Amino acid sequence: MHNPAMENNPNITKRKINIRWLFNMALRDSRKNRSRLLLFISAIIFGIAALVAIYSFRYNLQHDIDKQAATLIGADLVVSGGKTVDPTVEPLLASLGDRRSEERSFPSMVYFPKTQGTRLVQVRALKGEFPYYGSLETEPVQAGTDFKNGKKALIDRILALQFNVRVNDSVKVGEVTFLVAGILDKAPGQTGISSGVAPIVYIPLQYLEQTGLSKKGSRINYSFYYKYDKPVDIPTVVKSIEPKLEKVQMGIETVEIRKENTGRAFGDLTRFLSLVGFIALLLGCVGVASAIHIYIREKIASIAIMRCLGVKASEAFLIYLIQIIGIGIIGSVTGALLGTSIQHVLPSVMQQFLPITISTDISWLAIGQGILLGIIISVLFALLPLISIRNISPLNTLRINYDEVNLLRDPFRWLVYLLIVGFVVTFTYFQLDSWLGSIFFTIGISIAFLILTFIAWLLMKLMRLFIKSTRGYLFRQGFANLYRPNNQTIILIVSIGLSTAFICTLFFIQSILMGQVKLSSSGNQSNMILFDIQTSQQKDIAQLTKQQHLPVIQQVPIVAVRLDKINGHTLADVIKNPKLNIPERAFTWEYRVTYRDSLSATEKVIKGDWVGKADPGKEIPVSIEDNFSKRNHVNIGDHLVFNVQGVSMNAIVSSVRQVNWNKIQTNFQVVFPTGILEDAPQFHVLLTHVPSAKVSAHYQQSVVRRFPNVSIIDLGLVLGIVDGLLDKIGYVIRFMSAFSIITGIVVLIASVRISKYQRIQESVLLRTLGASRKQIFAITALEYLFLGMLSALTGILIAAAGSWALAKYSFEIPFTINWLPAILLFFIISLLTIIIGLLNSRGVLNKPPLEILRGN
């Protein structure tokens, strides 16, 4: 009973807090509840595990990039460009390094006489000792160096498997047939994904001219590799030669530059995956907050008795805070150990995306971060229900209720909310390195939580109305459980719904992307592209196509040009005066343009007037694409000067077009009118449609035999590669997203276990009033069926809405998805919820009411 004299006793109010006594009380109070407390904190274990696994992977990745950086480019210095080397820089290139190697790389078709197969590959014609770091990993081993000593080639293992090619078979590249000296497993900087998209074929550089593939107009990349035998300050060398190379459009790369770029690229991936793990951790912490709330409600009587015995509110608060910290440490350490084990799996899952070999060393820094993060976030979320202890007075021994206190007006509660939001924003900032991005991430997660919370709240309101019109006794009882005291409706719908939404969004986006690619290649639309066709070959290739009974859907000339001036401003002007608001890349980029007298079916004019034929003696009216206009700040009436193979051409923007880039068709950023570029160096592209893989193979063989310089893109093959790529990316993301689902399930188990004690009382009362085991079983099943169905359905609808927004505003493609994975996920989540709910209720069903009452 409340005793004012006791509270006014100076010996009580002014005594110091006995830390040892608080720990003893926390330990004693937890003896009967340790299993429940461990279950509460187990919700954060998988979130911590996900983050520790990612952190360990990130630190090992960075360490391995630093350690193996030189093997990423295979040399100390690489100079490369997309056109023949300018004679003015040849002496400079010859003066670099102590050892030098050259390489010419370009896409081309190759032909395998043994199987009569053809495939678009990346041909690399090599001369010299490259690579200086690492090696061309081949089978047999000596083939990596021996192939340079004759008409020999190395072919990627993917090609060897696809066309059943073995060592000592042959491969035809252009006009020359090479002996297959070895099967290539790995080259510097090569990844499994890049091999699938563009498998490599190495040939000796001295035979490149004989292949006939280096004719004028061919798209060849020139690379020069350098090795310094004596210590040299590479950054100083780069600084001295970079301006000269930029003038002739040549780039430069060093080990440090590649290391930085590689680390940044995969840093983005690990940051994204860290956010996935963080979402799982947030779900677990919401479960912790809800579980501790129920736990404290059940402790009201015990806390009130302690208050009567003179324990201050702050001391009661600290007793339970110590319990949470202790269990938080156990949960965090367990999660860190699990994450350390899981990080051994990540390299094998992601190795094909990586150009280096990833180690699986234990990262003590990652473990320390995970434990610290787990303790902080579990305490933060547990504080929300814990601060309610301050409102429990001795009077609660008579009146077990403290809900009359308006917790929304409690300044400490708002302080905890502020701390949680601040923590989430700060954590995401360290992942994204952007305050704006972290704020938007926090807002997005908050909106998803609020939507799910609102739906759960609305459900409980509707159930109160619906139950009145429900005649069935079992349905009334089952639905009533959704809003009775100690219900877990909100927490279950939020945790399971958000997990479902995350997984489902992945399936939807993959379905949208693949559906768009398949749609583009369906019907009579083009699904095969022939490029690098010389002007003298275009009529013969068109005739060959028709002889094969295939349509010539489109024949397009392509000319390579560069921008020299925009409204009189050059690249030098832009560098000197950034206020001109013109991006430097506008001048450094090489544009592929065409000329024609009419618009294609995939474009429409949105500004200005289309001009299809140029007037002699006047500025050339060109049409630019909408994104080109926005990106380079160019509009109607602006003046451009193009460099066409050394010839300057003055142009004026006459129209701006909107282009549908999703169609498999030749689309261009800049289109010239007819009468200007016909005599410029150019190559042609032909688009056709092949009805089957058999026809495709026969057609490709015919083209490659007669026109070996022509390259072919088979959209059917591309579709398979894209599908496989999306599957691999999806697998990695699903692997991490599984932590969210597992956390949702753990929260579900914990929530059901928490409410079990309340459900025991209700079930005992029903059994006492004559309800059978089957009826209680049905009531419980209906409650969890409805919870599971609503959670899964809400998550799927959120995923659908999010996918629609991504399709419309990010990918700008039609929203068409495959609902089958979502339907399967819906039934799996619903069934799992029922099973867990019923398993937790079996103790009540299998025992008589009197035994349970005595046990309580």
C-alpha positions in Angstrom: 0.0 0.0 0.0 1.2 3.5 -0.7 2.8 5.1 2.4 3.7 8.8 2.1 5.8 8.6 5.3 7.9 5.9 3.6 8.5 8.1 0.5 9.3 11.1 2.8 11.8 9.2 4.9 15.2 10.9 4.2 17.0 7.6 4.8 15.2 6.1 1.8 15.0 9.0 -0.6 18.6 10.1 -0.1 20.4 6.8 0.0 22.9 5.9 -2.7 22.1 3.4 -5.4 23.7 0.0 -4.5 25.0 -1.3 -7.9 25.8 -4.8 -6.5 22.3 -5.1 -5.0 20.8 -4.1 -8.4 22.8 -6.8 -10.2 21.8 -9.4 -7.6 18.1 -8.4 -7.9 18.3 -8.5 -11.7 19.9 -12.0 -11.5 17.3 -13.3 -9.0 14.3 -11.9 -10.9 15.5 -13.4 -14.2 15.8 -17.0 -12.8 12.2 -17.9 -13.8 12.3 -15.9 -16.9 15.6 -16.5 -18.6 14.2 -18.6 -21.3 11.7 -15.9 -22.2 14.3 -13.2 -22.0 16.6 -15.2 -24.3 13.7 -15.7 -26.7 13.0 -11.9 -26.7 16.6 -11.1 -27.7 16.9 -14.0 -30.1 14.9 -11.8 -32.5 18.1 -9.6 -33.0 20.5 -12.5 -33.4 19.9 -13.0 -37.2 20.1 -9.2 -37.8 23.5 -9.1 -36.0 24.6 -12.3 -37.9 23.7 -10.7 -41.2 25.7 -7.5 -40.4 28.7 -9.3 -39.0 28.8 -11.6 -42.1 28.7 -8.5 -44.4 31.2 -6.6 -42.3 33.6 -9.5 -42.3 33.1 -10.0 -46.1 33.7 -6.2 -46.6 36.9 -6.1 -44.5 38.3 -9.3 -46.1 37.4 -7.9 -49.6 39.2 -4.7 -48.9 42.2 -6.5 -47.6 42.3 -8.9 -50.5 41.9 -6.0 -53.0 44.9 -4.3 -51.4 46.8 -7.6 -51.4 45.9 -8.7 -54.9 45.5 -5.2 -56.5 48.4 -5.7 -59.0 46.7 -8.8 -60.5 43.6 -6.7 -61.3 45.4 -5.0 -64.2 48.4 -7.3 -64.5 50.9 -4.4 -64.8 52.1 -1.2 -63.1 50.6 1.1 -65.7 48.0 0.7 -68.5 47.4 3.2 -71.3 44.4 2.6 -73.5 42.3 4.3 -76.2 39.5 3.6 -78.6 41.3 4.6 -81.8 44.6 4.2 -83.6 47.5 5.7 -81.6 48.2 9.3 -82.5 51.8 9.6 -84.0 52.5 12.5 -81.6 52.3 10.3 -78.5 54.1 7.2 -79.9 57.5 8.4 -78.6 55.9 9.0 -75.2 54.4 5.5 -75.1 57.7 3.9 -76.1 59.5 5.7 -73.3 57.4 4.3 -70.5 58.3 1.3 -68.4 61.1 -1.2 -68.4 59.0 -3.9 -70.0 56.1 -3.4 -72.4 53.2 -5.4 -73.8 50.5 -4.5 -76.4 47.0 -5.7 -76.8 44.2 -5.1 -79.3 40.7 -6.0 -78.1 37.4 -6.0 -80.0 34.2 -7.9 -80.2 34.0 -10.4 -83.1 32.4 -13.7 -84.1 34.5 -16.9 -83.9 33.8 -20.2 -85.7 34.4 -23.7 -84.3 34.9 -26.1 -87.3 34.5 -29.2 -85.1 30.9 -28.4 -84.1 30.2 -25.7 -86.7 29.2 -23.3 -83.9 29.6 -19.6 -83.9 29.6 -17.1 -80.9 30.3 -13.4 -80.3 33.4 -13.1 -78.1 35.9 -10.6 -77.0 39.1 -11.1 -79.0 42.3 -10.1 -77.4 45.4 -10.0 -79.6 48.4 -9.9 -77.3 52.1 -9.3 -77.7 54.7 -9.3 -74.9 55.0 -10.8 -71.4 51.7 -9.6 -70.1 50.5 -10.2 -67.4 53.4 -9.1 -65.2 51.4 -9.8 -62.0 49.3 -12.9 -61.8 49.0 -15.1 -64.8 46.7 -16.3 -67.5 45.3 -19.3 -65.6 44.9 -22.1 -68.2 44.7 -25.8 -68.7 47.3 -27.0 -69.5 49.3 -24.5 -67.3 52.0 -23.8 -69.9 49.5 -22.7 -72.5 49.2 -19.3 -70.9 52.6 -18.4 -72.4 53.1 -21.0 -75.2 50.1 -19.7 -77.3 52.2 -16.6 -78.2 54.7 -18.7 -80.2 52.5 -19.7 -83.2 49.0 -19.7 -84.6 47.5 -20.7 -81.3 44.7 -19.4 -79.2 43.3 -19.6 -75.7 39.5 -19.9 -75.4 37.4 -19.2 -72.4 36.2 -22.3 -70.5 32.6 -21.2 -71.1 33.1 -21.4 -74.8 34.9 -24.8 -74.5 31.9 -26.2 -72.6 29.3 -24.6 -74.8 30.8 -25.9 -78.1 32.5 -29.1 -76.8 35.9 -27.7 -77.7 39.1 -29.4 -76.4 42.8 -28.6 -76.5 44.2 -29.2 -80.0 40.9 -28.5 -81.6 40.6 -25.4 -83.8 38.9 -22.0 -83.8 38.5 -19.6 -86.7 39.0 -15.9 -86.0 38.3 -13.8 -89.1 40.3 -15.4 -92.0 42.7 -17.3 -89.8 42.3 -20.7 -88.1 44.1 -21.1 -84.8 45.0 -24.2 -82.9 43.4 -24.2 -79.4 46.4 -24.3 -77.2 44.6 -24.2 -73.9 41.4 -23.5 -72.0 41.3 -20.1 -70.2 40.1 -20.2 -66.6 40.9 -16.7 -65.5 42.7 -13.5 -66.7 43.6 -10.3 -64.8 40.5 -8.4 -63.8 38.1 -11.1 -65.2 35.0 -12.2 -63.4 32.6 -15.1 -63.9 29.9 -12.7 -65.0 32.0 -11.0 -67.6 33.0 -14.4 -69.0 29.3 -15.3 -69.4 28.5 -12.1 -71.2 31.6 -11.8 -73.4 33.9 -14.8 -73.2 37.5 -14.2 -74.1 39.6 -15.6 -76.9 43.4 -14.7 -76.8 45.4 -14.8 -80.1 49.0 -13.6 -80.8 49.1 -9.9 -82.0 51.3 -10.7 -85.0 48.4 -12.5 -86.7 45.8 -9.8 -86.2 46.3 -8.2 -89.7 45.9 -11.7 -91.3 42.5 -12.1 -89.7 41.1 -9.2 -91.6 39.4 -7.8 -88.5 41.4 -4.6 -88.1 40.1 -2.9 -91.2 39.2 0.8 -91.2 36.0 1.3 -89.2 36.5 -1.6 -86.9 35.9 -0.8 -83.2 39.2 -1.8 -81.7 40.5 -0.8 -78.2 44.3 -0.3 -78.0 46.0 -1.1 -74.7 49.6 -0.8 -73.6 50.9 -2.5 -70.5 54.0 -1.4 -68.6 56.2 -2.9 -65.9 58.8 -1.1 -64.0 61.7 -3.2 -62.7 63.0 -0.5 -60.5 61.0 1.5 -57.9 59.2 4.4 -59.6 56.8 7.0 -58.2 53.9 5.9 -60.4 51.5 8.9 -59.4 54.2 11.3 -60.4 54.6 9.6 -63.8 50.8 9.6 -64.3 50.6 13.3 -63.4 53.3 14.2 -66.0 51.8 12.2 -68.9 48.1 12.4 -68.3 47.5 15.9 -69.9 49.3 14.7 -73.1 47.2 11.5 -73.3 43.9 13.3 -72.7 44.5 15.5 -75.7 44.5 12.3 -77.9 41.6 10.7 -76.0 43.7 8.1 -74.3 43.1 7.0 -70.7 45.5 5.8 -68.1 45.1 3.3 -65.2 47.3 2.3 -62.4 47.1 -0.3 -59.7 45.9 2.3 -57.2 43.3 3.6 -59.6 41.9 0.1 -60.3 42.1 -0.7 -56.6 40.1 2.4 -55.7 37.5 1.7 -58.5 37.1 -1.9 -57.5 36.8 -1.1 -53.9 34.2 1.5 -54.6 32.1 -0.8 -56.9 32.0 -3.6 -54.4 31.7 -1.2 -51.5 28.4 -0.1 -53.0 27.3 -3.8 -53.0 28.3 -4.4 -49.4 26.7 -1.2 -48.3 23.4 -2.3 -49.9 23.6 -5.7 -48.3 24.4 -4.1 -45.0 21.1 -2.2 -45.3 19.4 -5.5 -46.0 20.8 -6.9 -42.8 20.0 -3.7 -40.9 16.3 -4.1 -42.0 16.4 -7.6 -40.5 17.9 -6.1 -37.3 15.2 -3.4 -37.1 12.5 -6.0 -37.5 14.0 -7.9 -34.6 14.2 -4.8 -32.5 10.6 -4.0 -33.0 9.9 -7.6 -31.8 12.1 -6.9 -28.8 10.2 -3.7 -27.9 6.8 -5.5 -28.2 8.1 -8.5 -26.2 9.5 -6.4 -23.4 6.3 -4.4 -23.3 4.3 -7.6 -22.5 7.0 -8.8 -20.1 6.9 -5.5 -18.1 3.1 -5.7 -18.0 3.3 -9.1 -16.4 5.9 -7.7 -13.9 3.6 -4.8 -12.6 2.7 -6.6 -9.4 6.3 -7.5 -8.6 7.5 -4.0 -9.3 4.7 -2.5 -7.2 5.7 -4.7 -4.3 9.3 -3.6 -4.6 8.1 0.0 -4.5 6.2 -0.7 -1.3 9.4 -2.1 0.2 11.2 1.2 -0.5 12.7 0.5 -3.9 12.9 3.7 -5.9 11.4 3.9 -9.4 14.8 4.5 -10.8 16.2 1.4 -9.1 13.3 -0.7 -10.4 14.1 0.7 -13.9 17.8 -0.2 -13.6 17.0 -3.8 -12.4 15.2 -4.6 -15.6 17.6 -2.5 -17.8 20.5 -4.7 -16.4 18.5 -7.8 -17.5 18.1 -6.4 -21.0 21.8 -5.4 -21.3 22.9 -8.8 -20.1 20.6 -10.7 -22.5 21.5 -8.2 -25.2 25.2 -9.0 -24.8 24.4 -12.8 -25.0 22.2 -12.2 -28.1 24.8 -10.0 -29.8 27.7 -12.4 -29.1 25.6 -15.3 -30.5 24.7 -13.3 -33.6 28.4 -12.3 -34.1 29.5 -15.9 -33.9 26.8 -17.0 -36.3 27.7 -14.2 -38.7 31.4 -15.2 -38.6 30.3 -18.7 -39.7 28.0 -17.3 -42.4 30.7 -15.1 -43.9 32.4 -18.3 -45.1 29.5 -18.8 -47.4 29.4 -15.3 -49.0 32.6 -15.6 -51.0 31.4 -18.8 -52.6 28.1 -17.2 -53.4 29.6 -14.0 -54.8 32.9 -15.2 -56.2 31.7 -15.1 -59.8 31.1 -11.3 -59.4 34.6 -10.7 -58.1 37.9 -10.3 -60.0 39.9 -11.6 -57.1 40.0 -14.5 -54.7 38.3 -13.7 -51.4 39.7 -15.0 -48.1 37.5 -15.9 -45.1 39.6 -14.8 -42.2 38.0 -14.0 -38.9 37.5 -10.2 -38.6 37.6 -9.1 -35.0 36.7 -5.6 -36.0 33.5 -6.9 -37.6 32.7 -9.0 -34.5 33.3 -6.0 -32.2 31.1 -3.7 -34.3 28.3 -6.3 -34.4 28.3 -6.9 -30.6 28.4 -3.1 -29.9 25.7 -2.5 -32.4 23.5 -5.3 -31.0 23.8 -4.0 -27.5 23.1 -0.4 -28.4 20.1 -1.1 -30.6 18.5 -3.7 -28.3 18.8 -1.3 -25.3 17.4 1.6 -27.4 14.3 -0.3 -28.5 13.8 -2.0 -25.0 13.9 1.5 -23.5 10.4 2.3 -24.9 8.6 -0.2 -22.7 11.2 0.0 -19.9 10.6 3.7 -19.1 7.0 2.8 -18.2 8.4 1.3 -15.0 8.9 4.8 -13.7 5.1 5.2 -13.7 4.4 2.1 -11.5 3.7 3.1 -7.9 3.1 1.1 -4.7 -0.7 1.7 -5.3 -0.5 -0.8 -8.2 -0.4 -3.6 -5.7 -4.1 -3.0 -5.4 -4.9 -1.8 -8.8 -2.9 -3.6 -11.4 -3.0 -1.0 -14.1 -0.8 1.8 -15.2 -2.4 2.6 -18.6 -4.0 5.7 -17.2 -0.7 7.5 -17.5 -0.5 9.4 -20.8 2.8 8.0 -22.1 2.7 10.2 -25.2 3.3 13.2 -22.9 6.3 11.5 -21.3 9.3 13.6 -22.4 11.6 10.6 -21.9 9.6 8.5 -24.4 10.0 11.2 -27.0 13.7 11.3 -26.2 13.9 7.6 -26.9 12.1 8.0 -30.2 14.5 10.8 -31.1 17.5 8.6 -30.2 16.2 5.7 -32.3 15.6 7.9 -35.4 19.0 9.5 -34.9 20.7 6.1 -34.6 19.0 4.8 -37.8 19.9 7.9 -39.8 23.5 7.8 -38.5 23.9 4.1 -39.2 22.6 4.4 -42.8 24.8 7.5 -43.3 27.9 5.4 -42.6 26.6 2.8 -45.1 25.5 5.3 -47.9 28.0 8.1 -47.2 25.1 10.5 -47.9 22.9 12.3 -45.4 20.2 12.8 -48.0 20.2 9.1 -48.8 20.2 8.1 -45.2 17.2 10.4 -44.5 15.3 9.0 -47.4 16.0 5.5 -46.3 14.8 6.2 -42.8 11.7 7.9 -44.2 11.0 4.9 -46.5 11.4 2.3 -43.7 9.2 4.5 -41.5 6.5 4.8 -44.1 6.5 1.0 -44.6 6.2 0.5 -40.8 3.4 3.1 -40.5 1.4 1.5 -43.4 1.7 -1.9 -41.8 0.9 -0.5 -38.3 -2.1 1.3 -39.7 -3.4 -1.8 -41.4 -3.0 -3.8 -38.2 -4.8 -1.1 -36.2 -7.6 -0.9 -38.8 -7.9 -4.7 -38.7 -8.5 -4.7 -34.9 -11.1 -1.9 -35.3 -12.9 -3.8 -38.1 -12.8 -7.1 -36.1 -14.7 -5.4 -33.3 -17.4 -4.5 -35.8 -17.2 -7.7 -37.8 -17.5 -10.0 -34.7 -20.9 -8.6 -34.0 -22.3 -9.8 -37.3 -20.5 -13.2 -37.1 -22.8 -16.1 -36.1 -20.3 -18.8 -35.7 -18.9 -19.2 -32.1 -15.5 -20.3 -33.3 -15.1 -17.4 -35.7 -16.1 -14.9 -33.0 -13.6 -16.3 -30.6 -10.8 -16.5 -33.2 -11.3 -13.0 -34.5 -11.7 -11.6 -30.9 -8.2 -12.8 -30.2 -6.9 -10.3 -32.7 -7.8 -7.3 -30.4 -7.8 -8.9 -26.9 -5.3 -7.8 -24.3 -1.7 -8.9 -24.9 -2.5 -9.5 -28.6 0.5 -9.4 -31.0 -1.5 -8.3 -34.1 0.5 -5.1 -34.8 4.0 -6.6 -34.3 3.3 -9.7 -36.3 1.8 -7.8 -39.3 4.6 -5.3 -39.3 7.5 -7.9 -39.0 6.1 -10.5 -41.3 4.6 -8.1 -43.7 7.8 -6.1 -44.1 9.9 -9.2 -44.6 7.4 -10.5 -47.2 7.4 -7.1 -49.0 11.2 -7.1 -49.3 11.4 -10.6 -50.7 8.4 -10.2 -53.0 9.8 -6.9 -54.4 12.9 -8.8 -55.6 10.8 -11.4 -57.4 8.6 -8.7 -59.0 11.5 -6.6 -60.3 13.2 -9.6 -61.7 10.0 -10.7 -63.4 9.4 -7.2 -64.8 12.9 -7.0 -66.3 12.8 -10.4 -67.8 9.3 -9.9 -69.1 10.4 -6.8 -70.9 13.3 -8.5 -72.6 11.1 -11.4 -73.6 8.5 -9.0 -74.9 11.1 -7.2 -76.9 12.1 -10.4 -78.7 8.7 -11.8 -79.3 6.5 -11.8 -82.4 8.1 -10.4 -85.5 10.3 -7.9 -83.7 14.1 -8.0 -84.3 15.9 -10.6 -82.2 19.2 -10.7 -84.1 21.6 -7.8 -84.7 24.5 -7.8 -87.2 27.0 -5.0 -86.8 30.5 -3.9 -88.1 29.1 -4.4 -91.6 31.3 -2.5 -94.1 29.6 -0.3 -96.7 30.7 -2.6 -99.5 29.1 -5.6 -97.7 25.7 -4.3 -96.8 23.9 -5.3 -100.1 25.4 -8.8 -100.1 24.4 -9.4 -96.4 20.9 -8.1 -97.0 20.7 -10.5 -100.0 22.0 -13.4 -97.9 19.5 -12.7 -95.2 16.6 -12.8 -97.7 18.0 -16.0 -99.2 17.6 -17.6 -95.7 14.0 -16.4 -95.8 14.5 -13.9 -93.0 13.2 -10.3 -93.0 15.5 -7.3 -93.3 13.8 -5.3 -90.6 16.2 -2.4 -90.5 19.5 -1.4 -92.1 21.2 1.6 -90.4 24.5 3.4 -91.2 26.5 4.4 -88.1 29.2 7.1 -88.0 31.5 7.8 -85.0 31.7 11.5 -84.1 32.9 13.7 -81.2 31.7 17.1 -80.0 34.2 19.9 -80.3 32.1 22.9 -79.3 28.7 23.6 -77.7 27.6 27.2 -78.4 31.2 28.1 -79.1 32.6 26.6 -75.9 35.3 24.0 -76.0 36.4 21.5 -73.4 39.2 23.8 -72.4 36.7 26.6 -71.8 34.6 24.3 -69.6 37.6 23.2 -67.5 38.5 26.9 -66.9 35.0 28.1 -66.2 32.7 25.5 -64.5 29.9 28.1 -64.4 29.2 27.4 -68.1 27.1 24.4 -66.8 28.4 22.0 -69.5 29.6 18.6 -68.4 33.1 17.7 -69.5 32.0 14.2 -70.6 30.0 15.9 -73.4 33.3 16.5 -75.2 35.2 13.3 -74.2 32.5 10.9 -75.3 32.5 9.3 -78.7 29.0 9.3 -80.1 27.5 6.8 -82.6 25.2 8.8 -84.9 23.2 8.0 -88.0 21.5 9.9 -90.8 18.0 9.5 -92.2 15.1 11.4 -93.6 12.3 10.2 -91.3 11.6 9.2 -87.7 11.6 5.6 -86.6 8.7 3.9 -84.8 10.4 4.2 -81.5 10.8 8.0 -81.4 8.7 11.1 -81.5 9.5 14.8 -81.7 8.7 16.7 -78.5 10.3 20.0 -79.3 11.1 21.8 -82.5 10.7 20.5 -86.1 12.1 17.4 -87.7 14.3 18.1 -90.7 15.2 15.1 -92.8 17.2 16.6 -95.6 20.0 19.2 -95.3 20.3 22.4 -97.3 23.7 22.9 -98.9 25.7 25.8 -97.5 23.7 26.1 -94.3 24.2 24.8 -90.7 23.3 21.2 -90.4 19.9 20.7 -88.6 20.3 17.8 -86.2 17.9 16.1 -83.9 18.9 15.2 -80.3 17.5 12.8 -77.8 15.7 14.2 -74.8 18.1 12.8 -72.2 21.1 14.1 -74.2 19.4 17.5 -74.2 19.0 17.5 -70.4 22.3 15.9 -69.6 24.4 18.4 -71.7 22.0 21.4 -71.3 21.5 21.7 -75.0 18.2 22.8 -76.5 16.5 24.0 -79.7 18.5 26.6 -81.6 21.8 25.8 -79.9 24.9 25.5 -82.0 27.1 22.4 -82.1 30.4 21.6 -83.8 31.0 17.9 -84.5 34.3 16.3 -85.3 33.7 13.6 -88.0 37.0 11.8 -88.4 38.9 15.0 -88.3 36.4 17.1 -90.3 34.5 19.9 -88.4 30.8 20.2 -89.1 28.7 23.1 -87.9 25.2 22.0 -86.7 22.2 23.6 -85.1 19.6 21.7 -82.9 16.4 21.6 -84.9 14.4 19.1 -82.8 14.4 17.1 -79.5 13.1 13.5 -79.7 11.8 11.2 -77.1 13.1 7.7 -77.7 11.9 4.3 -76.4 15.2 2.7 -75.5 13.4 -0.5 -74.4 12.8 -1.7 -77.9 15.4 -3.9 -79.6 16.1 -1.4 -82.3 18.9 1.0 -83.3 18.3 4.2 -81.3 20.5 7.2 -81.3 21.3 10.3 -79.2 22.0 12.4 -82.3 20.5 12.0 -85.8 21.7 13.9 -88.8 19.7 14.6 -91.9 20.5 12.9 -95.3 22.9 14.5 -97.6 25.8 15.1 -95.1 27.4 11.9 -93.8 27.0 9.5 -96.7 30.7 9.7 -97.6 32.1 9.6 -94.0 33.8 6.5 -92.7 31.0 4.3 -91.3 29.8 0.8 -90.6 26.3 -0.6 -90.9 23.9 -2.5 -88.7 21.2 -4.9 -89.9 18.3 -6.2 -87.8 16.4 -9.3 -88.5 14.1 -11.9 -86.8 15.0 -15.6 -86.6 12.1 -17.9 -85.6 14.2 -20.6 -83.9 17.6 -21.6 -82.5 18.2 -23.9 -85.4 17.6 -21.2 -88.0 19.7 -18.8 -85.9 22.7 -21.2 -85.9 22.5 -21.9 -89.6 22.2 -18.2 -90.4 25.2 -17.2 -88.2 27.3 -19.9 -89.8 26.5 -18.6 -93.3 27.3 -15.0 -92.3 30.6 -15.8 -90.5 31.9 -18.0 -93.3 31.3 -15.3 -95.9 31.8 -12.1 -93.8 34.1 -13.0 -90.9 34.5 -9.3 -89.8 30.7 -9.1 -89.1 29.6 -9.5 -85.5 26.3 -10.9 -84.5 24.2 -10.5 -81.3 21.7 -13.3 -80.8 19.0 -11.9 -78.5 18.0 -15.4 -77.6 21.5 -16.0 -76.2 21.5 -12.5 -74.6 18.2 -13.3 -73.0 19.6 -16.5 -71.4 22.7 -14.5 -70.1 20.5 -11.7 -68.7 18.2 -14.3 -67.1 21.2 -16.1 -65.5 22.7 -12.8 -64.4 19.5 -11.7 -62.7 19.2 -15.1 -61.1 22.7 -14.8 -59.7 22.1 -11.2 -58.4 18.8 -12.3 -57.1 20.3 -15.3 -55.3 22.8 -13.0 -53.5 20.0 -10.6 -52.4 17.7 -13.4 -51.5 20.4 -15.0 -49.4 20.7 -11.8 -47.4 16.9 -11.1 -47.4 16.4 -14.6 -45.9 17.7 -13.0 -42.7 14.7 -10.7 -42.7 12.3 -13.6 -43.2 14.1 -15.7 -40.5 13.9 -12.7 -38.1 10.2 -12.4 -38.9 9.7 -16.0 -38.1 11.7 -15.7 -34.8 9.6 -12.6 -33.9 6.5 -14.6 -34.7 7.6 -17.5 -32.4 8.6 -15.0 -29.7 5.4 -13.1 -30.0 3.3 -16.3 -29.8 5.3 -17.5 -26.8 4.8 -14.1 -25.1 1.1 -14.1 -25.5 0.9 -17.8 -24.6 0.5 -17.1 -20.9 -2.5 -14.8 -21.6 -3.9 -17.4 -24.0 -3.5 -20.1 -21.3 -5.9 -18.2 -19.1 -8.4 -17.7 -21.9 -8.2 -21.4 -23.0 -8.6 -22.6 -19.4 -11.7 -20.5 -19.1 -13.1 -21.9 -22.3 -12.3 -25.5 -21.3 -14.0 -24.8 -17.9 -17.0 -23.5 -19.7 -17.2 -26.7 -21.8 -15.2 -25.9 -24.9 -13.6 -29.0 -26.5 -10.0 -29.4 -27.5 -11.1 -29.3 -31.2 -12.9 -26.0 -30.7 -9.9 -24.4 -29.0 -7.7 -25.8 -31.7 -10.0 -24.3 -34.3 -10.1 -20.9 -32.5 -6.3 -20.7 -32.4 -5.9 -21.9 -36.0 -8.4 -19.2 -37.2 -6.6 -16.5 -35.3 -3.2 -17.3 -36.7 -4.5 -18.1 -40.2 -6.0 -14.6 -40.4 -2.8 -13.0 -39.0 -0.6 -14.9 -41.5 -2.9 -14.2 -44.4 -3.2 -10.5 -43.7 0.6 -10.1 -43.0 1.6 -11.8 -46.2 -1.1 -10.1 -48.3 -0.1 -6.7 -47.0 3.6 -7.3 -47.7 2.7 -8.5 -51.3 0.6 -5.4 -51.9 3.3 -3.1 -50.7 5.8 -5.0 -52.9 3.4 -4.6 -55.9 3.1 -0.9 -55.3 6.8 -0.4 -54.9 7.6 -2.5 -58.0 5.0 -0.4 -60.0 6.8 2.8 -58.9 10.2 1.4 -59.8 8.9 0.2 -63.2 7.2 3.4 -64.1 9.6 6.0 -62.7 13.0 4.2 -62.6 13.0 1.6 -65.3 10.3 3.4 -67.4 8.9 0.1 -68.6 5.4 -1.4 -68.5 4.3 -3.0 -65.2 3.8 -6.7 -66.0 4.8 -9.2 -63.4 4.6 -12.9 -62.6 2.3 -13.4 -59.6 3.1 -17.1 -59.1 6.0 -16.5 -56.7 3.9 -14.1 -54.7 1.0 -16.6 -54.4 3.4 -19.3 -53.3 4.9 -16.9 -50.7 1.4 -16.0 -49.5 0.5 -19.6 -48.8 3.9 -20.5 -47.3 3.8 -17.5 -44.8 0.1 -18.2 -43.9 0.8 -21.9 -43.3 4.0 -21.2 -41.3 2.1 -18.8 -39.0 -0.6 -21.4 -38.3 1.9 -24.1 -37.6 3.9 -22.0 -35.1 0.7 -20.8 -33.4 -0.6 -24.3 -33.0 2.7 -25.8 -31.8 2.8 -23.2 -29.0 -0.8 -24.0 -28.0 -0.4 -27.7 -27.7 0.6 -27.5 -24.0 -2.8 -26.1 -23.2 -4.7 -28.5 -25.4 -3.0 -31.7 -24.0 -3.5 -31.0 -20.3 -6.7 -30.7 -18.1 -7.7 -27.2 -16.9 -7.1 -27.9 -13.2 -3.5 -29.0 -13.8 -2.8 -25.8 -15.7 -4.4 -23.7 -13.0 -2.4 -25.3 -10.3 0.8 -24.9 -12.4 0.2 -21.2 -12.6 
